[in-house]
Amino acid sequence: MSIKLGDTAPNFQSDSSVGEIDFYEFLGDSWGILFSHPADFTPVCTTELGFTSKLQADFEKKNTKVIALSVDDAEDHKKWIEDINETQNTQVRFPIIADKDRKVSELYDFIHPNASLTATVRSLIIIDPEKKVRLIITYPASTGRNFNEIMRVLDSLQLVDEYKVATPVNWIDGDDVIIPPTIPTVEAEKLYPKGVKEVKPYLRYTPQPNK
């Protein structure tokens, strides 16, 4: 199975570092970030999980739950979390899915045969409250993810859903946003009371609506 943008994220039940989990029940009506790790007790993953843990309060403010996956069992996950807490100076509170049989990894297309027949690639999926897949990023196992970028994309997705806007290159929260070309300028002037700056008829900016 290959997961694509706009697909409904498949549900699953699995053991984890915090016990049995039903993925949909875990998400509830929140946004979700599911990210895979090649294996427990690996250096790059240890730094990633530690950094994610430090961002958890920020994710919670954005109504977003994070959950990791690794192709090891729950007992290994618990021991690994002790290492993460110690070396990264944090306290991991989000679950790590136990995927020894690789059922979830295969369900979400996290194993790429060209990279490894047994280990997951470093993939990440953002899922919205309707359980739709909104972002897919896959890194090689040797390269750690940039969670500042992931947070930036999450901000963009949530803003785009709430307002009729798009976000330009290198946008960060608070920057001006783009008015979609499908909205006529006359209508745009009503929709965006902070003002419309027209560079070209198809390229128009407005201050971020919620700032």
Salt bridges, closest charged atoms under 4 A:
ASP40 OD2 - HIS77 ND1 2.68
GLU48 OE1 - HIS37 ND1 3.42
GLU48 OE1 - ARG122 NH1 3.08
GLU48 OE1 - ARG145 NH2 2.92
GLU60 OE2 - ARG93 NH1 3.64
GLU75 OE2 - LYS78 NZ 3.29
ASP101 OD2 - LYS103 NZ 3.99
ASP128 OD2 - ARG134 NH1 3.10
GLU149 OE1 - ARG152 NE 2.70
ASP155 OD1 - LYS62 NZ 2.62
ASP161 OD1 - ARG134 NH2 2.84
ASP173 OD2 - LYS211 NZ 3.16
